[in-house]
Amino acid sequence: MSDDENIDPWSITPIPQGQGYQGMLPGSRFRTGSRTITESDLIAFVTLAGLNEPLFLDERGSLEAGHSGRIVPGTLTFAYAEGLVLQTGVLHGTGIAFLRSELSIKAPVVVGDTITVLIEILESRPTGNGTRGVVTTKNSVITRDGTVALEYQPVRLVRGR
């Protein structure tokens, strides 16, 4: 999301189902559903992934560092954002492959934050035979208070109509 734009991502209606790459027009914006990250989510994720960092496990350390609650790893935020994109976003049922991405963590997410993903189509082009397309998006993970917590630009292989 550009700094010069004053868009309330929560005002953009979520798209209920996937589209072929042909429906993903550059400049189009979509919003996923939302998800509140819970204490159980945090503990399950750091345990499963082996991220036994005191920053994620000791709430006192997060509070002493000036955060409003227990810090959520950026990898958890990214994983949940991708889940939102695939479950309720423009790719539901049409995505074939996640090819690559750039990722930037902009602000912390803490337990209790609700996130949504604002998806902006940057590029959509057909592959050689036109039955698939390569789609590049800018995905901004935004908390309920409007903070952009994470941005990434995935490039995906997507089915056609």
C-alpha positions in Angstrom: 0.0 0.0 0.0 1.5 3.3 -1.0 2.2 5.8 1.7 0.3 8.5 -0.1 -3.0 6.6 -0.1 -5.6 6.8 2.6 -7.4 3.6 2.0 -9.3 1.8 4.8 -8.6 -1.8 3.9 -11.4 -2.9 6.2 -13.9 -1.1 3.9 -13.0 -3.2 0.9 -15.3 -6.2 0.5 -13.7 -9.6 0.7 -13.8 -11.6 -2.5 -15.5 -15.0 -1.9 -13.9 -17.2 -4.5 -10.9 -17.6 -6.8 -10.5 -16.2 -10.3 -8.4 -17.2 -13.2 -5.4 -15.1 -14.0 -7.5 -13.3 -16.7 -9.7 -11.8 -13.9 -6.6 -10.5 -12.1 -6.2 -7.1 -13.7 -3.3 -4.9 -12.7 -4.4 -2.2 -10.3 -7.3 -4.3 -8.9 -7.5 -4.6 -5.1 -9.1 -7.3 -3.0 -9.3 -8.0 0.7 -9.2 -11.4 2.4 -11.2 -12.3 5.4 -9.7 -11.6 8.8 -8.1 -13.7 11.6 -7.4 -12.9 15.2 -4.1 -14.5 16.4 -4.6 -16.2 19.7 -2.2 -17.3 22.5 -2.9 -20.9 21.4 -1.9 -20.1 17.8 1.4 -18.6 19.0 2.3 -21.5 21.3 1.3 -24.2 18.7 3.3 -22.4 16.0 6.5 -21.8 17.9 6.4 -25.3 19.4 5.9 -26.9 16.0 8.4 -24.7 14.2 11.0 -24.9 17.0 11.1 -21.1 17.5 11.7 -21.4 21.2 12.9 -17.8 21.5 12.2 -16.0 24.8 10.8 -13.0 22.9 7.9 -15.2 21.7 7.5 -17.2 25.0 8.0 -14.6 27.7 5.3 -11.9 27.8 7.2 -9.9 30.3 10.0 -9.5 27.8 7.6 -8.2 25.2 6.0 -5.8 27.6 9.4 -4.5 28.8 10.4 -4.0 25.1 7.4 -1.6 24.8 4.9 -3.9 23.0 1.3 -4.3 24.1 1.4 -8.0 24.4 3.3 -11.2 23.4 5.1 -10.8 20.1 4.1 -13.1 17.2 6.9 -14.3 14.9 6.8 -12.7 11.5 6.8 -16.2 10.0 3.5 -16.9 11.8 2.0 -13.7 10.5 3.2 -14.6 7.0 1.8 -18.1 7.2 -1.6 -16.9 8.4 -1.7 -14.2 5.7 -1.1 -16.9 3.1 -3.8 -19.0 4.6 -6.2 -16.0 4.4 -5.2 -15.4 0.8 -5.7 -19.0 -0.2 -8.9 -19.6 1.8 -10.9 -16.5 1.1 -8.9 -14.5 -1.4 -8.6 -14.3 -5.2 -6.6 -17.6 -5.5 -9.1 -20.0 -3.9 -9.0 -23.1 -6.2 -6.9 -21.5 -8.9 -3.4 -21.3 -7.5 -0.9 -23.8 -9.0 2.4 -22.8 -7.5 4.1 -20.2 -5.3 7.2 -19.3 -7.3 9.0 -16.6 -5.1 8.4 -13.6 -3.0 10.1 -10.6 -1.4 9.0 -10.0 2.2 9.4 -7.1 4.6 8.2 -7.0 8.2 7.1 -3.4 9.0 5.6 -3.6 12.5 5.1 -6.2 15.3 2.0 -8.3 15.6 1.0 -9.3 19.1 -1.4 -11.9 20.4 -4.9 -10.6 20.1 -4.3 -8.6 16.9 -6.7 -9.2 14.0 -5.1 -9.2 10.6 -6.5 -9.0 7.0 -4.6 -8.9 3.7 -5.0 -6.3 1.1 -4.0 -7.7 -2.2 -3.1 -5.4 -5.1 -2.5 -7.0 -8.5 0.8 -5.7 -10.0 1.1 -7.9 -13.0 -0.8 -10.7 -14.7 0.4 -12.3 -17.9 -0.3 -15.6 -19.7 2.3 -18.4 -20.0 3.2 -19.7 -23.4 0.1 -21.7 -24.1 -2.3 -19.3 -22.3 -3.9 -21.9 -20.1 -2.1 -20.5 -17.1 -0.8 -17.2 -16.0 2.0 -15.7 -13.9 0.5 -13.2 -11.4 2.5 -10.8 -9.2 0.7 -9.2 -6.3 1.6 -6.8 -3.4 0.1 -8.2 -0.2 -0.1 -5.9 2.7 -0.9 -7.5 6.1 -2.9 -5.0 8.1 -4.0 -5.1 11.7 -7.4 -3.9 12.9 -5.9 -0.5 13.9 -4.7 0.1 10.3 -1.0 -0.7 10.9 0.8 -2.4 8.0 2.6 -5.2 9.8 4.1 -7.1 6.9 4.3 -6.6 3.1 5.3 -9.2 0.5 5.2 -9.5 -3.3 4.5 -13.1 -4.3 4.8 -14.4 -7.8 2.4 -17.3 -8.5 1.4 -19.6 -11.3 -2.4 -19.4 -11.6 -4.9 -21.4 -13.6 -6.9 -19.7 -16.4 -10.6 -19.7 -16.7 
